[in-house]
Amino acid sequence: MPPSRPITLIVATTPIPTEGSSIRLGIGHSGTLPWPRIKTDMSFFARVTSRAPTPGTTNAIIMGRKTYDSVPAHLRPLAKRISTIITRDVDSLTERVGREVEVRREKIAASAAASTSAGKLGKVFVIGGAEIYGAVLAAGKGVWGGPVRIVMTNVEKKGYAEGNKGEVFECDTFFPVDEELFLEKEGWRKVSAEEVTEWVGELVTGEWIEEGDVRVQMVGYERQ
């Protein structure tokens, strides 16, 4: 029986204008985040991914090897969450990370399906990178049995927000779809701040929050 619970991609993106009219969504540069540490977003990510929906359950986070390696060593594995790494090199990675992290060679669909069907697991989050996000988005909705959700933190430089479209972060890694995907296309809809609040278990207003030279905004999308 296919899992019925949602699978949620959680990601921070920054707009990168192209020569055309589309906007690409940058997520990384040189193996790390394109922007300096943003406390607002990092604490939001930690709270949301570790907050189990019911007592006695633990959330799962699914990621690729590069995403795992991008986490500071003293924070690996991320506490209060079950970590699963998707990689082609299972043996060497298993030896390196130890028994606290599950390492799989399976395709993302099989791994996520196994996670969402496990009884003691709470929510299931996919945290990157681009290839893993892309595999989830490319899978037919029948794979999951439930909706696919995206909890996205929009990150902008203040100059960009004020109209200077050249004020962007340098990116070499991008979310696998551009901004146009979410404009009522391919079954996606942008959800209300109230719905995002319900998903994550804390108040999300949808308002921009300024921190230093950047501003962030938490939004959500869903595909049934």
N, C-alpha and C positions, 0 to 999 in steps of 0.2 A: 504494500500500500504506500503510495507516495506521501512524503511529508506534507503537512498542511500549514505549518507555521511559516512566517515570512523569512526570507534571507535578506540581510541588510548590508549594503555597501556603505562604508563610512569613509569619507575622503575630504581633503581640503584642496581646493583648486583656485587658480588665479587666472583671470582673463588675459589672453594673448591675441590681439587683433591680427588678422591675416591680410594679405593683399586684396582679397575679396571682401565680402561683407560678413563672413562668418567669424566666430570667436572660438579659438581653441582654448582648452582648459588645461593649463600647466599644473603638474603635480610634483615635479622633481627636477633637480639639477645636480649633475656629478654625484649621483648616488645618495643625495640627501634632499632635504626640503629646500625650495628656492628662496625662502625668506628666513630672517632671523627668528629665534625662538619666540613664539606667540603664546604667552601664558594662558590667555583666554581659550584658545583652541585646544592646547595640549591638555588642560584640565578638563575641558568638556569631553574630549576623546576618552580620557581615563575614566571619568565618571560613567559615561554612557556605556562603554564596552564592558565594564566590570559590574554594573548594577544588574543583578539577577532579578527576574520577574517574580519569583516566588522563593520562599525559604527552601533550602536543600538542593537548589539548582545552581549551576555555574554556567556562565556564558562561554561560548566558543569563539575564537578568533582564527580565521584562516588567512594565510599569507604565503607569498613566495619567499624564496631564500634571500633575495636581495633586500626585501622589506625587513625580514628578521635581522639581517646583518646591519641594517641601518639604525636599529634600536641600540642606544648606548649599552655597552657590555654590562654595566652594573644594574641595568634594569631588565636584563633578559634572564628567564622568560618573564613576560609581563604578569604581574601578580594578580591573583583572584580571577584568572581567566585560563581556559584550556587552550593552549596554542597548538595549531596544526600547520605544518609547513609543507607546501607542495613543491617538489623538486625532482629533477631527473637523476640526481646523484644521492640516492637515499643512504647508502652505506657510509660514505665519508661524513655526511652531515649528521647522521645519527650518532656516530662516534664523537663528533665535536660537541653536540648540544646536550647529550645525555638523555636520561629517561624522562625528564620532566616535560619534554616537548615531543609531540607525536610528529613523525616525519612520514610522508606518503609520496609514492610515485604516481598515485591515481590521478586521473583527470579531476579538475576542480568540481565537476558535477557530481562525481561519485563521492568525493570527500564531503561536500556540502550536504548531499543527501544522507550520508551516514550520520553526520552531525545533527541534522534537523530531526532525524527519527529517533535519536537516543533519548531515553526517558528522563535522565537526570540532568540533561542540558537545558539551559534557559534559552536565551536568544543566540542567534548565530550571526556573526559579523564577518565580512570580508574586508580586510584592511590594506590590500595592495599586494603587488604593484600593478602596473598597467596591464600586463599580460593576464594576471589573475582577474582583474576587473573585467577585462574584455571577454574572457571565457564565460563569466557569469552572464554578462549582458547578451552574449551571442546564443546562449542556450535557450531552447524553446521553453515556454512557460510550463509545459507538462513535466519538465525535469524536476521542478521544485514542488509542485502541487499547491503552493501558496504564492502570494505576491512577492515580487522583487522590489525592494525599497532602496532608496539612496538618501542618506543623511549627509548633506554637503555643507562644508564651511566655505563660503566665498571669501577670498582674501584679496584685498586691493591696496595698492599704495594710495596715500591720500591725494597725491598729484593726479593719479588716474581718475579718482572719484571726482576731482574738481574739473575734469575735462581734458587733461593732458594725456592723450592716449599713448604717448611715448613713455610714460612713467609706468613701466611694467617690470616684473621680476624676470630674470633670465631663466629660461626653462629648456631642458632637452628631453624631458619625459612628460607625456600628456595623458590625460584621461582618454580612454579609447573612443569616446564620442565627443562631438563638439556641442556647443550650447543649443544648437537648433534641434537636437534630439528631443529636448524636453518641451518644445513648443507644440504640445498636443499631437505629437507624432508617435507612430509605432506603439500606440497604446499607453504612452506615458502621460501622467498628469502631475502638475505641481500641486502639492497639498498645502493645506492651511497651517499656520503656526500652531493652531490648537491640535491638529493631527500629529505634527512633529513632537509636540509636548507629550502626547499620549504614547508615542513610540518610545521616546527616550527616558521617560519617567521624571522629567524636570521641566520647568517653565522655559519655553522658547518663544520669544516675541516676534522674531523675524526682523527686528530692528538692527541697524548697523551699530557695532560696538567699536569704538576707537581705542587703539593701544599703540602708543608711540607714533611711528610714521605710517602705520597701517590701520585698516579697519576690517572687521570681519562680520559676517552675517550667516546664521545657521538656517538652512532651508531643507525641504524634503521633496522627493519625487517618488511615485509609485507606478508600477506596471502590474496589472492584474493578470 
